[in-house]
């Protein structure tokens, strides 16, 4: 399944590797002139941060509804 990211926020998604990195770059078309102050940023995710999809789905299904 392919996902498309879109929006009008201050940053645009340049690179995404599930469980590894988010690389965001400045959105030149952002409506507040002069913002954001950063040109880009990267968030590296630790290996333990990502829950495998099958396990997270099983956890959700196993929880009782209140």
N, C-alpha and C positions, 0 to 999 in steps of 0.2 A: 504494500500500500504506500502510495506517495502522499506526502503532506506539503501543502503550500502555505508559507507564512506570509501574511500581509498585514498592513496596519499603517497608522499615521503617527506613531510614536517618535521619540527623539533618536532612536537607533534602528538600523536595519540588520537583519541576520545575514552575515557573510558566510559563515561556516558552522555546521552543526554535525557533530559525531556523537551519537547516542552513548552516553556514559563516559565521554572523553572531554569534549570541549564545546563551548558556545563562543563564537567570535562575532561580536557586534561592531558595526561601523556607524559613523555619524550619518544621520538622514539630512542631506543638504536641503531637502524640501520641507523641513520641520517648520511649522507655522510661527513659532516664537523665534524671531531673528536673534542671532548671537548665541543660541543654545542648540544643542548641549555643548558644554565646555570641552568635553573629551572628544577626540577624533575617533577613537576606537577602544574596545576593551575585550579581554578574553577571560572566560571563567573555565578553569580546568576542574573537572569533577573527579573526586577520589573514586577508586574502583568500588568501594563498599556502598557508595551513594545510590547506585542504580539497582533497583529490584527487578529481576527478570520478569517479563510480562506475564508468563504463565503463573508464577508464584503470586504476583500481586492480584491477578484475577481470582485465583483460588482463595486468597485471603478475603477479598471483598465478598465473594459468594458465601464464605463460611461464617461471616458475621451475622448475628441475628438482627432483625429489623426491629427498631424500638418505636 
